[in-house]
Amino acid sequence: MTAPDMPQLVNPLAERMRKGELGLTLMIRHARTVDIALAARACGFDGLFFDLQHGVIPEYEISQMAVAAMNMGVAPLVRVPEKDYAAALRMLDNGALGIIMPEVTTVEDARNAVNACKYPPLGNRGAFGGWAHFGYRAVPAGAARKAMNDATLLILMIESKAALDNIEEIAAVPGVDVIHIGTNDLSTDLGHPGELTHPDVLAAIARVAKACKAHGKFAGVGGLTGGDVVKMLTPVIRLGVQFITSATEWNLIIAAGTERVKALRAMTL
């Protein structure tokens, strides 16, 4: 295979963060058609965060939307159920450019996630061919798997005090790309349910960001998607967080819908 024919695969979300910019994702829990990829692109999101853990969208529909997103220049990511490595493999083989693994608590959890989601020499991901990522072209296995490793983001979620206590060791695991803080669960475990910007939560985010910087990983944060998002995220971004779950489809619909109704109700006949 000549150089121009070598597999080319780009993750726009990863590229954005590697340039030192914010990577912004839109969480999808109920949208079920490929149009969401067009809308995400039009809005300027870098990635779509499909929620297979809490959402109800079937895998095959996520796969269709993921392939559409990838071809629109929007990175498709999938959060799988806790330790569901088989689901992670299916999603990666069928259009995803990243896996979000929830409830990572130990170094062993991190290593198991790498083994499931990255090809050797980083992990032990199962062999596959005929990827949508390369337009289903036949490509040399070695080159294809290297390209997939380079473009696939493995995102580990830190959601408990126990995980926070192990964060330095977790961040040091090769093959991990992003450490993502689930502020809703973490704030609850720290004794401050719903207080997503409590000083203890911000201190936890600072610790994660420091560990990520020390080991060449990206820090991320989710949950800060309601109310004054800019106000909530400003101190977090100043800590060095780059990967942001910036909205859900329902955040945007409710916010825009509320403003439209408010404006129209204010009109007089």
N, C-alpha and C positions, 0 to 999 in steps of 0.2 A: 504494500500500500504506500503510495507516494505521500509526501508531506501534506499537500493540500487536501488529501483524502483522509487524513487522520481525524479521529473523532474530535469534534469541537463542542464543548459543553460549557455554558456559562451560567453561574448562579448570580443574578443581578443583586440580590440581597447581600450575599457574601461580598461581592465586589464593592458595593456601597460602603460596607463596614471596613473593608480593607483600606479604603481611601480615607478613613478617619471620620466618616459621616454617620448619621443615624440611619439604621435600617428599620423601616416602618412596615408593620404587618397589619392586616385586617383579619380578625377572627371570624370564621364562618361556622355557624351552628345549624342553620336551617336552609339557606339558599341551596338550590339543587340543580341549577342549570349553568351551562358554560358562560352565560352572559355575565356572571359575577366576575369572571376574569377580565372581560372588556371594561366593566365598571371600575375595577381595581386599577387597571392601567390608566383609565381616563382620570382617576382621582390622584394618581401619582404614587400609590402604594408600591413598595418593593417586593412584598410577599403576601401570600394568602395563607392563613393559619387555619387549616381544617381541623375541627375538634371531633375526633373519633372517640374520645374519652367520655365527654359529657353530652355530645350531640347525638342526633338520631339519623344522620345521613348514611346510607349504605356505602360500603367500600367501593363498589363499582361506579357509583355516581361521583365519589370523591376522585376516583381515577380519571374519569372523563374531564372533570373540572381542572384537575392537576395538569393533564396534557394540554388543555386549552391555555391555562395560565402560563405554562412553560413556553409555549409558542407565542405568547403575547409579551414575553419579557418580564413576567412576574413570577417570583419563585414560589412554587407550591410546597408547603410544609404540612405535615400531618402529626397531630398529637394522638398517640395511640393509648389504649388503656395501660395501666400500671404493669410493667414487666411483660407486656405482650409483644415479645420479640418476633413472633410469627406474623402478626399484623404489620409490624414495622417492615419486615422483609417484603411482604406483599405490596405495601404502599410504595416502597422504593423501587421495586421491580416494575411498577405500573404507573409511573409518572411523577412521583414525589421527588423533590430535590432536597429534602430534609426531614428528619424525624425529631419530634419533641417528646422526650421520655419523661413522664411525670414521676413524682415520689421517689426520686433518687436520694438515697440516704447514706450509702457507704461507698467506699472505693470499689468494692466488688460489684455493686450495682453499676457504677460507671464503666468498669471494664467489660461487664456483660453487655452493656449497651453498645460499646465500641465493637465488640466481637460480632454482634448481630447486624450492625449497620455499615461497617467498613470492610472492604476487601483486604486480604493480606497485602503488605506486611502489617498493617495497622490492626486489622481484625480478622474475622473468619466468616464473613458474609457468604451465604450460599451462592453457588454459581447459577447464572441465568444468561440468556441471550435474547436477541430480538427486542431491544429496549425501544420504547417510544422516544426516549431521550436522544436517540440517533436516527430518528425517522424510520426505525425498524430495519435499517441497513445492516448488512453483515460487516462487522468490524473485528479486528484482531482482539482476542480476549484480553491480553495484557494491556494494550493501549486503552481499551474501553474501560477496564476496571480502574486504571489509574485516573482516567478522566472523571469517572464516577466518584472516586474517593475525593478528588480535588474539588468537585462541585457540590458534594453532598454535605449539608450541615447537620451535625449531631448536636442537639440542644438538650441539655439535662436540666430538669426543673428542681429547684431547691425550695421545699415547702414546709420544713420543720426545723425545730431547734437542733434535733439530732443531726440533720443534714448539715446545718450551719456549723456545728462542732467539727465536722469532717471536711469543711470546704477547701482547705489548703491542699489536702491529699486528693480530693476529687478533681480539683482544677489542674493538678499535675498529670493526670492520666492522658497519655498520647491518644489522639484520635477524637477527643472531645473538642468541639468548636465554640460552643456557647454555654454559659451557665446562666439559666433563666430563673429569676425569683418569682414565685407565685405569691404575691403579696396578700391575697385573701387568706390562704391557708397558713402562711407564715405568721401573719399578724395574730391569727387565732391561737396558734401554738405558742406564741410569745406572750399571750395573755391580754392582747389588745384587739379583740375581734372587730373588724370593720374599720379600725383606725389605721388606714393604709399608709399614712405618712407620720405615724407616731415616731418619736425619737428613737425608740428601740428598733423599729422597722428600718428606719433610715440608717441606723448604725449597722444593722445586718446587711443592708445593701452595700454600704461602704466596705464592709469586710469582704463581701463577695467580689466587688469590683477590684479591690486590692489584690486578692488571690488570682483573679483573672489576668490582671496586668502582669503579675509576677510570672505567670506561666504561658503568656501569649494567647490567652483566650478572650472572647468577647463576653461582656456582662450584659444581661438582659433583665427586663422587668415587665410583668404583666399585671393586670387587675386595675390599673389606674386609668380607666377608660370612661368614667362618668363624671359629670360636673365640670369644673374648671380644670381641664386636662393640662393645659400649659402651666398653670400654677402648681399643680401636683407634680408634674414631671420635671420642672426646672431644677429643684435641688437634687433630684435623682440623676439627671443628665450631667450635672456638675460633678457628680461623683465618678463619672467615667462610663456610665451605662450607654450602650449603643444600640442594642437590640430591643425594640419597643413594640409590644402588642398595643397598638395605638387606638383601636376601636373594635367593636363588633358590628355586624350589619345592623343589629337592633339599636345600638347606640346612635348610629347615624340616622336611621329611619325615625326613631322617636324624637331626636333632637330637631331634625329638619321639619318633621311633621308638626311638632309643637309650635315652632316658630311661624310656620305657614298659617296654622289655624289662628294663632294669636294675632297675626297681622290682619287677617281677613275679618276676624271678629271685631277688630278696632275700627273697621270701615263703617261708615254710616250711609244709609240709603237716602 
